[in-house]
């Protein structure tokens, strides 16, 4: 399954963006899907994940502001980002991890989010 993220762009602090990840095949049997981001000059970091049963987990830095969702029928995963901060700037990637909590796995092409102050 190949992944393609979209929906990034330039937004002012306090604004919102919705990212979408489209999979080339069915995701119904994929247990966990995740979003990671890489800020300029920094390592990639976990943002959120969601299981096939709908269980979610978030990084502390985005709890209460970001919401992850998935639609198995459409083979998509979304990330609704509200109250964006300049520190949310980075390239966002959708990932199918080999196991929950691991960054190893299949990575799609990212989408750039830039939050201006």
N, C-alpha and C positions, 0 to 999 in steps of 0.2 A: 504494500500500500504506500503510495506516495502522497505527501502532504504539501499543501500550498496555503500559506497565510496571506491574508489581504486585509485592507481596512485601515492601515496606518496612515499617518499624515501629520500635519502641523496643527496644534491646538494650543490655546492659551491656558494658563494655569486655572484650575477650577472647572475646566470644560470636560467633555465626554467624548469617547470614541468607542466604537464597537469593532473588534477584530473578529475575523472569521477564518476558519481553517477548513479547507475542502480536501477530503480524502478521495483518492482515485478508485478505491474499492469499498466494500462494505466494512463498517466499523462495529457491527453488532456483536462480534465475537472478541473484540479488543477490550480487555479488561480496563486498562487505564490509559487516558490521554492527558496530556499536560501542556502547559504554556511555560516557557522560559523566556528570559530576556537577557540581552547583553548590552550594558551601558558602555559608552565610549571609554576605553582604557581599563575596563573591568572584566572580570570573569563572568561567564554566564551564570545566572541565578534562577532558581525555581520561583515561579509566580503562583501557579495553581494547578491542581489536577482534579480529574473527575473519573469515577469508575463507571462501568457499564450499568451498575445499579443506581447511579446518581449520587454516590457519596463524594463529597468534595473536601479539598484541603487547600489552604491558602498560606502564602507567606505572610508573616506578621505585618510587613510593610504595606500590604494591599488589603488586608482584612477590612471589611466594611465599606470598601470603595469599589472593588472589582467583583464580578460575578461570572463564574464559568458555567457553561451549559453545553449540552451535546444533543444532537438529533440523529439517532442511529438510522432512521429511515432515510434521511437526506445525506448521511455520511458527512456531517459537519460538526464542528465544535466552535463555540463562540466565546469571546471574552468581552464582557461589558465593563468598560472602565469609566468610572465617574470620579469627580473631584480630583482630576489629574494634577500632579505636581511636577515641577521641573525634573526632579529625581526619578520620575517614571520614564524619562527619555531613554530610548534604546531600541535595539532591533528585537522584535518579539518573534519567537519561534514556536510552532506547534510540534509536539513530540509524542511519539509512541514509545514509552520507556520499556526496557526489558522487564523491569519489575517496578512496582510503585516505590517511589522514593529515590530512584536511580535516574541519573541523566543519560545513562547509556541506552542507546536504542536508535530508532529512526527519527531523523530530524528533517523537517521540511525547510524550504526557503523562508527566510524571515520577512517581516514587514516593519518598516521604520516608523517609530512614533517619536515625535519631537514635541515637547511641551515647553512653551515659552513662558518666561516669568513676567 
